[in-house]
Structure formats: C-alpha cells, structure tokens
C-alpha cells in the first residue's frame, strides 16, 4: 500500500528539510505555493544565474518572495537560521553548495522549531545532513505523451517511511496530483485511433 502524498507534503512545519535532483527548484516552488505566506530564498552571491520572479507565478505570488545573497555558505546558513527563528516567513529556502555538518543542521532545526516555520535546503545528490527531518529526490519523468510528469521520492525520513510518487503540478489550482503508474495511464488520444 502506497502512502498518501498528503501525509508528507506540505512538509512538516517547524523543521528543516532537504531536496536534491533536477526537480528540486520545482519542489521548492510547489512547497511555497502549498504553505502560502512569505518566502525567503537565500543563495551565495557567486552564482551567476538569476531567478526570474515571473517563473514563480504558476506556484505562488512572487510579491511574497524575498531574495537574499550571502558571500559564502556560512552567510547563507546564518541568514537562513535568522529567517527561520524570526517566524516572519513561512518558508526559508537555502541553496547550499557544500555539505553541512550535524552542528549546522541541528542549528537550522532549532531555529525552525523556535520560529514555527519550515526550512528547505536545496542540495546536490549525496550531500545531505543527518539533522534533516526529511530528504527528497525530485526528477522529471520521461513520457512522450506527457511532459509535465515528475517523481518525488523520500530518501530520508525521521518520522515515517521511505516512498515515492509520480505527480503532476496543476498550475490552475496550484496543487499537486498523483498520477497512475505508467502501465495504468490511459493511452494518449492520438495513440488510441
């Protein structure tokens, strides 16, 4: 029996979580849309690419988004910790370029708990902290009939089981929907004829 996505998403409030994979940014945006409220997104200033606020529109109102940059990962973590502790934002997203230790991870947990807010670290594969409440791997699914499919997989979970779902983001309702396994999906209209 597969666990319901609603048992795990949106993520547990008052805790810090991690996400990796090609779909990590989409996961962060979907989480922001589900949590509502204000979002702080923090990254190191050496990163050359810019995040376009209009890209957030299918997920949430970009006017509720505050971008911050730090000179180093230490600055990103310090800013994230303060944002979590303040409780002024519902979600704090931190893009991390290097692994963090148990001490840094535990500090994020304590700050999230104090501020009753949710933290999300976007990490590279295999870079997780033991202090994370949960770790997710997110990736697109190749399907010639549907380019919107994504797979979310819990690969670390302190308060539940490890599981995965094939999903689709519905931009109109700003909700995720679970889709059937590949063999159980109806054939595309052009393939039935």
Steps between C-alpha positions, in 0.01 A plus 500: 500500500642838397490783752295807410703802389289714735652309793840650409441813290491785583803429715487491877496853641759603757763279339776528237492266200718436194435446129731391218467409133408671175153584633618659828409856397151390394459320833599817688253706296218250551571498874487881509166490319358243741619678814389846391634811668842654460808319365867586546736351239872520583798411282870580469579811297754321276217317320473669158146396407207714610165373617220667306206589728255445212604134500338467843154609377367147435583417862448811715489878496861619446421819696522280809858400414811657648836415340819524702863431414791417724872519433548139608304195606559603862312826424220306329462273804515792747236693304286189470524434871390857580209484253382168645530619859314827431182328384449789257500266201319168457778350290874563486676345198880476518709394201806320633813429297687288757398240758411624846586330825277378777552820700383729218208268422396490865514881522258521205265254675502703823440826309209349302348364819533836678343694212240233416606530136624259235854483365601341170862450393557441129801269488695288252442125492679323787564821692240473777524572871408245765302772678247541214144400585450363149689488172325488163628413151301663221536441128300526179360179349546445128163434341446594131130547568536726806797730562367621837560183702735509798611245758539598865675248719567513874852364548539594869218536750531534877127467559370251244573263218691542176274515196449670164226643280457590135336841491381785285488866604168667422582869448132598490420365847860528629485141622683176436312194382616143515491322163464130430798278428611501136327171411173619654480842327258534211665514161526844340211585264722487188621148591151349550374551146 
